[in-house]
Amino acid sequence: MSVDTSIQYNGYNSYKFIQGETLNCYPFGVENMSHITHSFGAYSPIALASEVRANTKFFDADSEILQSVDHSFAIGAGIFENKSITVEVPTGAMKAQLTFKNPAANTWWVATPKTEEGQTATPYAINAYGQLTYITPNGIYTGILTAEQIVLASNENLSDRLTTINANQITLQNGLNTATGKITTLEAGQILLESGINSLDDDVVKKGESYAGTKITAEDGFENTAIIGGQTVKVKLNATEGLGIYADDVFIGGINVINGIAGLTARRIGAIPECYGEIGIAAGSVGLALYDLRYNSLPFVKIAELANGTGFSIRDKNNYPRFEAGNTIRITDRNNTLRFYADDNDTRIKDKNGINRFYADDAYTRIKDKNDSVRFQATDNGTWLQSPNGNTYLYVSDTKIQVIVNGVVKETWS
């Protein structure tokens, strides 16, 4: 493997691989990561079929190989092709190493190789801030260096030990004195540590100033704004409003505290986009509507408030009130035919043709047949069991029993 200055990609030199050659990248840290993504440009003067040309090894805390993953890819002819490989980081992995190789006779080139955390490859750039950490015999290469304290050897001065690291990237200056006692200032572009408190540069969020859609103020707390689907969406977080979400400056939901209780305001709640519930003004009514968009764009059930808040109804996908509870209780079938009715005065059960097959109020109880003929009736005075035409019946009261046939009394017992 050698660096080839004659074949470049976007102004960067390339690595040339002949058969049997490999390129091992320095191991880099992957602790607590879920995925990493490799990206690079691959070139060959002729089209090459898919073969194993790269490998990712993961190492545990003892530097033992935890997992090895081969990567196969083809290479087109004549131009650099952008390649992207996403690898899941196994549990317990502390470091990873990427290796390029050429197992075949045909030469190929690689340029601008890069590995980053996540499942998306971003455009190639030298990003000292976001690079993964790796260690070589010459030193430690990392993006962010965090230290809670700096321990000096005996008889050493801080000014003697704080030096420039990786020129134009991190600069440490002596700023420790009895007045301040801390190293306090961080500046992006380069990181400058010095005594006192100085202003940060433009690549950070400053109090009261918007940066990349984000602003923090003492009055309004945290605000973040973005354009989503053509709408200006804003998220606000503060103690007064709680968590508020706005679309084109109109409040659409959030979490806030009312009378000491955290309340959720949201029109739509769901675990997956296709199945959800709407609360509040749901499907044109005040109430709750449940949707399953895999089968229908309309709600399959809706609980709606009745007029003037007198009760509620449960409606089906055709918006028929299958159950209603207010001043009366009603149950209808799928054809919107009333089958059960109850109010303060009476109770009725109807058949599909609307005939009261059962009726009960304070005066009497009746059961009818499908022809709307009374077959049973009970009042405070007596009980009747009748024939279809009503002319033949059995009558029972507290004082007598009668049998009437075609309107003529046949027997009386008292």
PEJO-V200736 format. One record per run of one state. SS is the DSSP state (h for helix, s for strand, l for the rest). FROM is the first residue (numbers start at 1). TO is the last residue. If there is no record, write none. Layout:
# PEJO-V200736
ss-><SS SS>
from-><FROM FROM>
to-><TO TO>
This chain:
# PEJO-V200736
ss-><l s l s l s l s l s l s l s l s l s l s l s l s l h l s l s l s l s l s l s l s l s l s l s l s l s l s l s l s l h l s l s l s l s l s l s l s l s l s l s l s l s l>
from-><1 2 10 12 18 22 25 28 30 35 44 48 60 65 76 81 89 95 102 108 118 134 137 139 142 158 162 164 166 170 173 191 194 207 208 211 212 214 218 221 229 231 239 242 248 250 259 261 267 268 273 275 283 285 293 301 306 307 310 312 316 321 326 329 333 338 343 346 351 356 362 364 369 374 380 382 387 393 398 401 406 408 414>
to-><1 9 11 17 21 24 27 29 34 43 47 59 64 75 80 88 94 101 107 117 133 136 138 141 157 161 163 165 169 172 190 193 206 207 210 211 213 217 220 228 230 238 241 247 249 258 260 266 267 272 274 282 284 292 300 305 306 309 311 315 320 325 328 332 337 342 345 350 355 361 363 368 373 379 381 386 392 397 400 405 407 413 414>
